[in-house]
Amino acid sequence: MRFEDNSIKNKISYYDFKRGDVAHPTLQINKRRGFFCGYITKHIGTDSEGNVWYETEKGGVKDIMTPQMMMAAANIQRNSNES
């Protein structure tokens, strides 16, 4: 499965795929720290609009961002899936 930042996750069970329960390979939806687009991340929650928010740190600067905000700051183009 290819995600919007072009990360690819192989080995997905049909059960998880059918339920739509496929996690990004580097973003963690738990309280452990992860790493995404050059940021150290820690999941803090999801808002009422479905946006997923992370505490981030990069170069000693802390912020609260969504994965899309981290991708934009790192100049990573979204996968458009256009033919």
C-alpha positions in Angstrom: 0.0 0.0 0.0 1.3 3.4 -0.9 0.7 6.4 1.4 0.4 10.0 0.4 4.1 10.7 1.2 5.0 7.8 -1.1 5.9 5.5 1.8 5.1 1.9 1.0 3.9 -0.8 3.4 4.2 -4.4 2.3 2.7 -7.4 4.0 -0.8 -6.2 4.9 -3.3 -8.8 6.0 -6.5 -9.0 4.0 -8.5 -8.6 7.3 -6.7 -5.3 8.1 -7.0 -4.0 4.5 -10.7 -4.8 4.4 -11.3 -3.0 7.7 -9.2 0.0 6.6 -6.9 -0.6 9.5 -3.5 -0.2 7.8 -1.0 2.0 9.7 1.7 4.1 8.2 5.0 2.4 8.5 6.7 5.2 10.4 3.9 7.0 12.2 2.8 5.5 15.5 -0.7 6.0 16.9 0.4 5.3 20.4 2.4 7.1 23.1 5.8 5.9 21.8 8.1 8.3 20.0 8.4 7.9 16.3 10.3 9.6 13.4 8.6 11.1 10.3 9.9 13.6 7.7 12.9 14.5 9.9 10.7 15.1 13.0 10.7 13.2 16.2 7.0 12.6 16.8 4.6 11.6 19.6 0.9 11.1 18.9 -1.3 13.3 21.1 -4.8 12.9 19.6 -7.3 13.3 16.8 -9.7 16.2 16.5 -13.4 16.2 15.6 -12.5 16.7 11.9 -10.4 13.5 11.8 -7.0 15.3 11.8 -4.3 13.4 13.6 -2.0 15.6 15.8 1.6 14.9 16.9 4.0 16.7 19.3 7.0 17.2 17.1 10.6 18.2 17.6 13.2 19.1 15.0 16.5 20.8 15.7 15.4 21.6 19.3 12.2 23.3 18.1 9.0 21.8 19.4 5.6 22.2 17.7 2.2 20.5 17.3 1.6 19.3 13.7 -0.4 16.9 11.5 1.5 14.6 9.2 0.5 16.8 6.2 2.0 19.8 7.9 5.2 17.9 8.5 5.3 16.9 4.9 4.7 20.4 3.7 7.5 21.8 6.0 9.9 19.1 4.6 8.9 19.9 1.0 7.6 16.4 0.4 5.0 16.2 -2.4 1.8 14.3 -1.7 1.1 11.3 -3.9 -1.6 12.5 -6.2 -2.7 9.1 -7.7 -3.7 10.9 -10.9 -3.5 9.0 -14.2 
